[in-house]
Structures are given as C-alpha cells and as structure tokens.
Amino acid sequence: MKNLKDIQLSMLDLVAVREGRSVADALAVALDTARHAEQLGFTRYWVAEHHNMPGIASSATAVLVGHLAGGTRRIRVGSGGIMLPNHAPLVVAEAFGTLAELYPGRIDLGLGRAPGTDGVTMRALRRDRVETEDDFPREVAELQQLLGPVQPGQRVVAMPGAGTNVPIWILGSSLFSARLAAERGLPYAFASHFAPRQVLQAIELYRSQFRPSAVLAEPYVMIGVPLVAAPTDEEAEFLASSNYQRVLGILSGNRRRLQPPVEGFMASRHPEERAAIGDFLAAAVIGGPERVREGFARLAQVTGADEFMVVCDIFEPALRLRALDIAAAAMAA
C-alpha cells in the first residue's frame, strides 16, 4: 500500500453554477479555488468539457484552462478532459499548443471519447459527423504527432503546437480506455468520481498491458474522488446533500444548477434512489478529518493509485476551500 504522502493530490472542477448565482460567479469561484489549491501544493487543476448543462460552466474548456493558468503561477492546469470526438485534432493541438507556449511546463491535455452531453447537442457539435470506435485511437495518435517534433515531409503542422509535447492523458470509465492508455504508454485517469463500477478491473488491465513509451516508463494511474470534507461527519453529510441532489438530477434527467444543502435529504428519498446515488458515489470520501483520512487510505490500499483527483462541489465556496484544507492535511498526516 502506498503511503498517502507519496500520492499526488489534484482537483477536477466542473465549474458548478450555483442556484441563485451567475455564470460569472462560477468562473470567479473556479479561479479562487485554483489559487487555493496551488497554495496547498496540489499537483494539477483540471476542468471538464460538458455542453448544454445548466449547472456546469466549463464548456469552452481550452479558454477556461488559459484563464486559470493565467491566474496562477505554478500549478499544472489542464483538461479533464477534452471530448475528442467533438473536435478536429488540429484545432485541439493549436489550442493547447498555444497554451503550452503561454504557460510552459504547466499544461495537461486529458482526452475522453464521450460526447459530454446529450444526443441533440452532440449533433449540434459534430454536425453530420458520425464517430466510430476506431476513430478515437486514430485521433489520439494524430494529436501526438501534431504536438511532437515536425517530421520531414509533414504537410499539416500545428502552429502553435508542434514541438510543445503537451502531456496527453487518456481518460475513461471503461476497459477500452484502459487498454488504449496501456498500448500507447500514456498516463491513465479513471472517472471513478461518477462511474466507479469498473475501476479495479480497468486499473488491473492498464497495469498488466502497459507498454513503456518515450513519455512514460511505468504505468501511472489517477482516480477521480468525490470529496465533501468538514470539521465533523455530520456537517459533511449535510453539505454532501448538494451532491446527492445533483446525482439524482443526472439519474432522473432533471439537471439543474447546484442546489443548497438540505437537511435529511437522503432519508427523504426512496430506497431505490438512495441505492442509485450510493452506486454513483461509491468512491466518495465524505466526513470529518479522520473519516477523510481513512477514506483516502482505503482508496490507496484498494487501487494503488498514484494520484487522487478530487471533485469537490460544496454550495458555499468558502466551505469548499475549507474542504480542500482538510483533504490536504489528511494526505500529509
């Protein structure tokens, strides 16, 4: 089992739009949180690509990565991830190549193959393009080429982008993504913050099939961890009800802005709803300092992860920053 001190701590921000507050407020909260995470020594701060969702303001992911990198000094900033089927690889290479030139050594490019939205919006993003399972590996290879050194006779060059070698991560929640990351010798991030069911199987597949590459000699695993931390277990459970409401909205197709916490929310739900929320958040760490430390230690023991990427959506921004303080202390204890 890894010592918690040896595991990197990072954050994925969905840039939640809170009920009664504006998109501008959500973007300001994201920057404040990134700065706080940097002060705490977090390794990286990623934002996710989602579209047509009233409670998430990170749709223009590359733009937001630039905003956060410009407002911080040391922390790595990146995408968790860019949904590659929505974009031409050349456009992604140029955007992240530009970011890499502006913020050298600080930009990450996490790639996923889901649309990050509903079917109608997917068609609006892709127009008439039909994506197949074979396209994602081909497009990852194309991005690697575009971000690498220019080759003799190369007719299409990303400018900016060529030669920046922006680190590419494969993101996913399935065995497909684990296999691809292993074949390419790339770092792998599993989306256990919303799809924890196959996390152990995917990690085992990735590690067993990993082929060393020019960018990575040994397998490297990051896992998503939903986090709600507070001074007491009882307060953490109360604050977590904002997350429970969000998950129930996702499962029922009733997506809304992030809601304020509700006392006794889970107790008021049907057993089937409680079970569904529990399955969705099976990797969550919710509680006071001791429970948070125990939760992290359990995840470290079970997964052997090299890095935890916490997803921490608490309604009041100041209490969210406090939760990150508790998480950082737990990892250092």
C-alpha positions in Angstrom: 0.0 0.0 0.0 1.2 3.5 -0.9 1.8 6.0 1.9 -0.6 8.8 1.4 2.3 11.2 1.4 3.5 9.6 -1.8 0.2 10.1 -3.6 -0.2 13.3 -5.6 -3.3 15.4 -4.8 -5.1 17.2 -7.6 -8.6 18.6 -8.4 -11.1 18.4 -11.2 -13.5 21.3 -11.3 -16.9 21.0 -13.0 -17.2 24.8 -12.6 -20.7 24.5 -10.9 -23.2 27.3 -11.4 -24.9 27.6 -8.1 -28.6 28.2 -7.7 -29.3 31.9 -7.4 -25.9 32.9 -8.7 -24.4 33.7 -12.1 -22.0 32.0 -14.6 -19.6 34.9 -13.9 -19.7 33.9 -10.2 -19.0 30.3 -11.1 -15.9 31.3 -13.1 -14.7 33.6 -10.3 -15.1 30.7 -7.8 -13.1 28.4 -10.1 -10.1 30.8 -10.2 -10.3 31.4 -6.4 -10.3 27.6 -5.9 -7.4 27.0 -8.3 -5.3 29.6 -6.4 -6.2 28.0 -3.1 -5.3 24.5 -4.4 -2.0 25.9 -5.6 -1.2 27.3 -2.2 -2.0 23.9 -0.7 0.5 22.2 -3.0 -1.9 20.4 -5.3 -0.2 19.0 -8.4 -2.8 19.9 -11.0 -6.2 21.6 -11.6 -8.3 20.3 -14.4 -11.7 21.4 -15.9 -14.1 19.1 -17.7 -15.8 19.6 -21.0 -19.7 19.5 -20.8 -22.3 21.1 -23.0 -25.9 22.2 -22.7 -26.0 21.6 -18.9 -27.5 24.4 -16.8 -25.3 23.8 -13.8 -21.9 23.5 -15.5 -19.9 26.4 -17.0 -16.8 24.6 -18.4 -18.0 24.1 -22.0 -15.2 26.3 -23.5 -12.6 24.2 -21.8 -9.4 25.5 -23.5 -10.5 29.1 -22.9 -11.0 28.3 -19.2 -7.7 26.5 -18.9 -6.0 29.6 -20.2 -7.9 31.8 -17.7 -6.9 29.6 -14.7 -3.3 29.2 -15.8 -3.0 33.0 -16.2 -4.4 33.5 -12.7 -2.0 31.0 -11.0 1.8 30.6 -11.0 2.9 27.0 -10.5 0.1 24.5 -10.5 -0.4 22.4 -13.7 -3.7 23.3 -15.4 -5.5 21.2 -18.0 -8.5 19.4 -19.4 -10.2 16.5 -17.7 -11.0 16.2 -20.4 -11.3 17.4 -23.9 -14.0 15.2 -25.5 -12.1 14.5 -28.7 -15.0 13.3 -30.8 -16.3 16.9 -30.6 -13.2 18.5 -32.1 -10.7 18.2 -35.0 -7.3 17.1 -33.6 -5.6 20.0 -35.4 -7.8 22.5 -33.6 -7.1 20.9 -30.2 -3.4 20.8 -31.0 -3.4 24.5 -31.9 -5.3 25.5 -28.8 -3.2 23.5 -26.3 0.0 24.3 -28.2 -0.9 28.0 -27.7 -1.5 27.4 -24.0 1.8 25.5 -23.7 3.7 28.4 -25.3 2.0 30.9 -22.9 2.5 28.7 -19.8 5.5 26.4 -20.4 5.6 23.2 -18.5 2.2 23.7 -16.9 -0.4 22.4 -19.4 -2.0 19.0 -19.5 -4.3 17.5 -22.2 -6.6 14.9 -20.9 -8.7 13.2 -23.6 -12.0 11.4 -23.5 -14.2 9.8 -26.1 -17.6 10.5 -24.7 -19.6 13.5 -26.1 -20.0 15.2 -22.7 -23.6 16.0 -23.5 -27.0 14.7 -24.8 -27.7 13.4 -28.3 -29.2 16.6 -29.7 -26.3 18.8 -28.5 -23.9 16.2 -29.8 -25.3 16.5 -33.2 -25.1 20.3 -32.9 -21.4 20.0 -32.0 -20.5 17.4 -34.6 -22.9 18.4 -37.4 -23.1 15.4 -39.7 -20.1 13.6 -38.5 -20.5 10.0 -37.3 -18.0 8.8 -34.8 -16.9 5.1 -34.6 -14.9 3.2 -32.0 -11.8 3.2 -34.3 -11.7 7.0 -34.6 -10.6 7.8 -31.0 -7.3 5.8 -31.1 -6.5 7.3 -34.5 -7.2 10.8 -33.4 -5.1 10.4 -30.2 -2.2 9.3 -32.5 -2.8 12.3 -34.7 -2.7 14.6 -31.7 0.6 13.0 -30.5 2.1 13.7 -33.9 0.8 17.2 -34.2 2.2 18.1 -30.7 5.5 16.4 -31.4 8.5 17.5 -33.5 7.8 18.3 -37.1 8.7 15.3 -39.3 10.3 15.5 -42.8 7.6 15.9 -45.4 4.8 16.6 -42.8 2.2 18.6 -44.7 -0.1 19.7 -41.8 1.7 21.4 -38.9 0.1 22.7 -35.8 1.3 26.3 -35.3 1.4 26.8 -32.3 1.6 23.2 -31.1 4.4 21.4 -33.0 7.2 20.6 -30.7 5.4 21.5 -27.5 4.9 17.9 -26.5 2.0 18.7 -24.3 1.4 15.7 -22.0 -1.5 13.6 -23.1 -3.6 11.6 -20.7 -6.3 9.0 -21.6 -9.4 9.5 -19.6 -12.2 7.0 -19.3 -14.6 4.8 -17.3 -14.2 1.6 -19.3 -11.8 -1.2 -20.3 -11.5 0.3 -23.8 -9.8 3.5 -22.4 -7.6 1.4 -20.1 -6.4 -0.8 -23.0 -5.6 2.2 -25.2 -3.7 4.0 -22.5 -1.7 0.8 -21.9 -0.9 0.3 -25.6 0.3 3.9 -26.0 2.2 4.1 -22.8 0.3 7.1 -21.6 -0.9 8.0 -18.1 -4.5 6.9 -17.3 -7.2 8.7 -15.4 -10.2 6.7 -14.4 -13.5 8.5 -13.9 -14.4 6.9 -10.6 -16.0 10.1 -9.5 -19.1 9.2 -11.4 -18.6 5.7 -12.8 -16.7 3.6 -10.2 -18.0 0.2 -11.1 -15.1 -0.9 -13.3 -12.3 1.0 -11.6 -10.4 -2.0 -10.3 -10.8 -4.1 -13.4 -9.7 -1.2 -15.6 -6.6 -0.4 -13.4 -5.5 -4.0 -13.4 -5.9 -4.2 -17.2 -4.0 -1.0 -17.7 -1.1 -2.1 -15.5 -0.9 -5.6 -16.9 -0.9 -4.5 -20.5 1.2 -1.3 -20.1 3.9 -0.8 -22.7 6.7 1.7 -21.8 6.9 4.7 -24.1 9.0 7.7 -24.8 6.8 9.7 -22.4 6.2 7.2 -19.6 8.4 4.3 -18.4 5.9 2.8 -15.9 2.1 2.9 -15.6 0.6 5.9 -13.9 -2.9 5.9 -12.5 -5.1 8.7 -11.4 -8.6 8.2 -10.0 -11.4 10.6 -9.5 -12.6 11.0 -5.9 -15.8 12.8 -4.9 -14.9 14.8 -1.8 -17.0 16.5 0.9 -15.0 17.3 4.0 -16.0 19.4 7.1 -14.9 19.6 10.7 -17.5 16.9 11.6 -19.0 13.9 9.9 -22.5 15.3 10.5 -21.7 18.6 8.7 -20.0 16.9 5.9 -23.1 14.7 5.3 -25.3 17.8 5.4 -23.1 19.6 2.8 -23.0 16.4 0.7 -26.7 16.7 0.1 -25.9 19.2 -2.7 -24.1 16.4 -4.4 -26.9 14.0 -3.8 -29.4 16.3 -5.4 -27.1 16.7 -8.4 -26.6 13.0 -8.8 -30.4 12.4 -8.5 -30.9 15.0 -11.2 -28.5 13.3 -13.5 -30.1 9.9 -13.0 -33.6 11.3 -13.5 -32.8 13.6 -16.4 -33.6 16.7 -14.3 -30.4 18.6 -14.4 -30.3 21.8 -12.5 -27.9 24.3 -11.0 -26.0 23.2 -7.9 -28.5 23.3 -5.1 -28.0 24.4 -1.5 -27.8 21.6 1.1 -31.0 20.1 2.5 -31.2 18.6 6.0 -32.1 14.9 5.9 -32.2 14.7 2.1 -31.1 11.1 1.8 -33.6 9.9 4.5 -36.4 11.5 2.5 -35.6 9.5 -0.7 -37.0 6.1 -1.7 -34.6 3.2 -1.0 -34.1 2.7 -4.8 -33.0 6.4 -5.1 -30.6 6.1 -2.2 -29.1 2.9 -3.7 -28.6 4.6 -7.1 -27.0 7.7 -5.5 -24.8 5.4 -3.4 -23.6 3.4 -6.5 -22.8 6.7 -8.4 -20.8 7.9 -5.4 -19.2 4.6 -4.4 -15.7 6.1 -4.5 -16.7 9.2 -2.5 -14.9 10.4 0.6 -17.4 12.2 2.9 -16.8 13.2 6.5 -14.7 14.9 9.1 -10.9 14.9 9.1 -10.5 11.3 10.5 -13.1 9.8 8.1 -11.4 11.7 5.2 -8.0 10.2 6.1 -9.5 6.8 6.4 -11.3 7.1 3.1 -8.2 8.2 1.3 -6.2 5.4 2.9 -8.9 2.8 1.8 -8.8 4.0 -1.8 -5.0 3.9 -1.7 -5.0 0.4 -0.5 -7.6 -0.9 -2.9 -6.5 0.9 -6.1 -2.8 1.6 -5.5 -3.4 4.9 -7.4 -0.5 7.3 -8.0 -2.8 10.4 -7.8 -6.1 11.4 -6.4 -8.1 14.0 -8.3 -10.8 15.2 -6.0 -14.1 16.6 -7.3 -15.4 18.9 -4.6 -18.7 20.6 -5.1 -19.9 22.3 -2.0 -22.5 25.0 -2.3 -20.7 27.7 -0.3 -17.4 28.5 -1.9 -15.6 29.2 1.4 -16.6 25.8 2.8 -15.3 24.2 -0.4 -11.9 25.8 0.3 -12.1 24.6 3.8 -12.7 21.0 2.5 -9.6 21.2 0.4 -7.6 22.3 3.5 -8.9 19.2 5.3 -8.1 16.9 2.3 -4.5 18.3 2.1 -4.0 17.8 5.8 -5.3 14.2 5.6 -2.9 13.3 2.8 0.1 14.8 4.7 -0.8 13.2 8.0 
